[in-house]
Amino acid sequence: MPAAIFLIAFTYYPAVATLAKSFFSQGTALKPSEFVGFENFEYMLGDDVFWKVAWNNIMYAVGTIPISIALAILMAVWVNGKLPLRSLTRMAYFTPTILPMIAVANIWLFFYTPDIGLLDQVSAVFGLPSHNWLGDPDTVLGCIIAITIWKEAGFFMIFYLAALQTLPLELEEAARLEGASRWYYFRRVMFPLLMPTTLFVLINAVINSFKLVDHLFILTKGGPDNASSLLLYYIYEVAFSFLDQAYASTLTVVLLLALALIAVGQFYFLDKRVHYR
């Protein structure tokens, strides 16, 4: 009963209330909320900021997901082998994951700050001019992507490391006896056996790519000109800065539907291909 109460209060009721609120207007002290049907959704389709933020989120996902997963696999294979200070290396790779999001954002401010930041100090050695990395629309989203990759790759590495330690050693020994190269063994044996883990990591990576708020709040606040704003941060702005909870509920419903469709698509198209044959 206690678990059911918390689940209903903090999961099911907010989801149903958000869906219901998306069909009403934002009420005020003088004008109460009214049922407006799909007007909020129609307004969203004509909202230029929404489309820009949605495109930013797509580019953010495309930039973070493949690189994070690829680095996670490489790191897992590396620390799963016999190397000096293996435990220390594993800890170093995993450390960014356990750092608070706000702390991570402040750490990376040291890299991106113009003139005194680490990037500008290194570029000054080669005679390059200073650059406002977080203030330039052409580079700000790439800076956010770099932070996310640095933080998430170590987290995904843990899952791959656990999966690698369950693989039978006889497979690798047989491959060596047959004269297979390390790359051939990885491509034809190891990676296919890691596909169930890859599916799990991929779903988590997609969800994570649509729920970033903390870094944006500290680093850019969605600027400049919404160049770094993502969907969840835009929902936060609409709800708590613009005080339009009805439209924020509409955006939330669309985001949840998009994530649900992506998850179902991943299971439907990839689940049949994750088992080694």
C-alpha positions in Angstrom: 0.0 0.0 0.0 2.7 2.6 0.8 4.4 1.9 -2.5 1.1 2.1 -4.4 0.3 5.4 -2.8 3.6 7.0 -3.8 3.3 5.5 -7.3 -0.1 6.9 -7.8 0.7 10.3 -6.2 4.0 10.9 -8.1 3.6 9.0 -11.4 0.1 8.1 -12.4 -1.8 11.2 -11.2 0.7 13.7 -12.6 0.6 11.9 -16.0 -3.2 12.0 -16.1 -3.4 15.5 -14.8 -0.9 16.7 -17.4 -2.8 15.1 -20.2 -6.1 16.6 -19.0 -4.5 20.1 -18.5 -3.2 20.1 -22.1 -6.9 20.5 -23.3 -7.6 23.5 -21.1 -6.5 27.2 -21.3 -4.3 28.7 -18.7 -6.5 30.2 -16.0 -6.0 33.5 -14.2 -7.6 35.2 -11.2 -10.0 37.1 -13.5 -10.4 34.4 -16.2 -10.8 30.8 -15.1 -9.4 27.9 -17.1 -11.7 26.7 -20.0 -11.8 23.6 -22.2 -10.2 24.5 -25.5 -9.8 21.1 -27.1 -6.8 20.9 -29.4 -6.0 24.6 -29.5 -2.9 24.2 -27.5 -1.6 21.6 -29.9 -2.5 23.8 -32.8 -0.6 26.7 -31.2 2.4 24.4 -30.7 2.5 23.5 -34.4 2.8 27.2 -35.2 5.4 27.9 -32.4 8.7 28.7 -34.1 10.6 28.3 -30.8 9.2 24.8 -30.4 10.4 23.7 -33.8 13.8 25.2 -33.2 14.1 23.6 -29.8 12.9 20.2 -31.2 15.6 20.5 -33.9 18.2 21.3 -31.3 17.1 18.2 -29.4 17.4 16.0 -32.4 20.9 17.2 -33.2 21.8 16.8 -29.5 20.6 13.2 -29.5 22.4 12.4 -32.8 25.6 14.0 -31.4 25.6 12.3 -28.0 24.1 8.8 -28.4 26.4 7.1 -30.9 29.6 8.6 -29.5 28.7 7.9 -25.9 27.9 4.2 -26.8 31.0 3.8 -28.9 33.3 5.3 -26.2 31.6 3.1 -23.6 32.3 0.0 -25.5 35.9 1.0 -26.1 36.5 1.8 -22.5 34.8 -1.4 -21.3 37.0 -3.5 -23.6 40.1 -1.7 -22.4 39.5 -2.0 -18.7 38.3 -5.6 -19.0 41.7 -6.6 -20.2 44.9 -7.1 -18.3 46.5 -3.7 -17.7 48.3 -1.9 -14.9 46.2 -0.1 -12.4 43.0 -1.5 -13.9 40.9 -0.6 -10.8 42.1 3.0 -10.9 41.4 3.3 -14.6 37.8 2.0 -14.1 37.3 4.5 -11.3 38.6 7.3 -13.4 36.2 6.5 -16.3 33.2 6.1 -13.9 33.9 9.2 -11.7 32.1 11.8 -14.0 29.0 9.7 -13.7 28.7 10.1 -9.9 29.4 13.9 -9.9 26.3 16.1 -9.4 25.0 17.7 -12.6 25.4 21.2 -11.2 29.0 20.5 -10.2 29.8 19.1 -13.7 28.4 22.3 -15.3 30.6 24.5 -13.1 33.6 22.4 -13.8 33.1 22.8 -17.6 32.6 26.6 -17.1 36.3 26.6 -16.3 36.9 25.2 -19.8 34.6 27.4 -21.8 34.9 30.8 -20.1 36.3 33.4 -22.6 39.9 34.6 -22.1 40.5 32.8 -18.8 39.1 29.4 -19.7 41.3 26.4 -20.3 40.4 26.2 -24.0 41.3 29.8 -24.7 44.5 29.5 -22.7 45.5 26.5 -24.8 44.5 28.2 -28.1 46.4 31.3 -27.0 49.6 29.3 -27.0 49.1 28.7 -30.7 48.3 32.3 -31.4 44.6 31.7 -31.9 42.1 34.5 -30.8 39.8 34.1 -27.8 36.3 32.7 -28.5 33.1 32.9 -26.5 32.2 29.1 -26.8 28.9 29.4 -24.9 27.9 32.7 -26.4 28.3 31.6 -30.1 25.2 30.0 -31.6 27.5 27.9 -33.9 29.4 26.3 -31.0 27.2 26.3 -27.9 25.3 23.1 -28.7 28.5 21.3 -29.5 29.9 22.4 -26.1 26.8 20.9 -24.4 27.2 17.7 -26.4 30.8 17.4 -25.3 29.8 17.6 -21.6 27.1 15.0 -22.0 29.4 12.5 -23.7 32.1 13.0 -21.0 29.5 12.3 -18.3 27.5 9.5 -19.8 30.2 7.3 -21.5 31.5 6.1 -18.1 28.0 5.3 -17.0 27.3 3.1 -20.1 30.7 1.5 -19.7 29.6 -0.2 -16.5 26.9 -2.1 -18.3 29.2 -3.2 -21.1 31.9 -4.2 -18.5 29.3 -6.3 -16.7 28.3 -7.9 -20.0 31.9 -8.6 -21.1 32.6 -10.4 -17.8 29.7 -12.9 -18.6 31.1 -13.9 -22.0 32.6 -17.4 -22.1 36.4 -17.3 -22.2 36.3 -20.4 -24.5 35.1 -18.2 -27.3 38.2 -16.0 -27.3 40.5 -19.0 -26.9 38.8 -20.7 -29.9 39.2 -17.6 -31.9 42.9 -17.4 -31.1 43.4 -21.0 -32.1 41.7 -20.3 -35.4 44.0 -17.3 -36.0 41.2 -14.7 -35.9 42.4 -11.1 -35.3 41.2 -9.1 -32.3 39.1 -6.9 -34.6 37.5 -9.9 -36.3 36.7 -11.5 -32.9 35.2 -8.2 -31.7 33.1 -7.7 -34.9 31.8 -11.3 -35.4 31.7 -12.6 -31.8 31.9 -10.1 -29.0 29.8 -7.3 -30.4 26.9 -9.5 -31.5 26.8 -11.0 -27.9 26.7 -7.5 -26.5 23.6 -6.5 -28.5 21.1 -7.1 -25.7 23.2 -4.7 -23.6 23.4 -2.3 -26.5 19.6 -2.2 -26.8 19.3 -1.5 -23.1 21.9 1.3 -23.2 20.4 2.7 -26.4 17.0 3.2 -24.8 18.5 4.8 -21.8 20.7 7.1 -24.0 17.6 8.2 -25.9 15.7 9.0 -22.8 18.6 10.9 -21.3 19.0 13.0 -24.4 15.5 14.4 -23.9 15.7 15.2 -20.2 18.7 17.6 -19.9 17.9 20.7 -17.7 20.6 21.2 -15.1 23.6 22.0 -17.5 21.5 24.4 -19.5 20.3 26.2 -16.3 23.9 26.8 -15.2 25.7 27.2 -18.5 23.5 28.9 -21.1 19.9 29.2 -19.9 19.0 28.1 -23.4 20.8 30.9 -25.2 22.0 32.6 -27.2 18.7 33.0 -29.1 17.5 29.5 -28.0 20.5 27.9 -29.8 21.1 25.6 -26.9 17.6 25.2 -25.6 16.2 21.6 -25.5 12.7 20.4 -25.1 12.6 19.7 -21.4 14.3 23.1 -20.7 11.8 24.8 -22.9 9.0 23.1 -21.0 10.5 24.3 -17.7 10.7 27.9 -19.1 7.1 27.8 -20.3 5.8 26.4 -17.0 7.8 28.4 -14.5 9.1 31.5 -16.3 6.2 32.2 -18.6 3.7 30.7 -16.1 1.7 28.9 -18.9 1.2 25.5 -17.4 -1.4 24.6 -19.9 1.0 25.0 -22.9 3.7 23.3 -20.8 1.4 20.3 -20.3 0.9 20.2 -24.0 4.6 20.1 -24.7 5.0 17.5 -22.0 2.4 15.2 -23.6 4.1 15.5 -27.0 7.5 14.7 -25.5 6.2 11.7 -23.7 4.4 10.4 -26.8 7.6 10.9 -28.8 9.7 9.0 -26.3 7.1 6.2 -26.2 7.1 5.8 -29.9 10.9 5.8 -30.0 11.0 3.1 -27.3 8.4 1.0 -29.0 10.2 1.3 -32.3 13.5 0.3 -30.8 12.0 -2.8 -29.2 10.0 -3.7 -32.3 12.9 -3.3 -34.8 15.9 -4.1 -32.7 14.7 -6.7 -30.3 14.6 -9.3 -33.1 18.2 -8.6 -33.9 19.8 -8.6 -30.5 20.1 -12.3 -30.1 23.3 -14.0 -31.5 22.8 -16.6 -34.2 
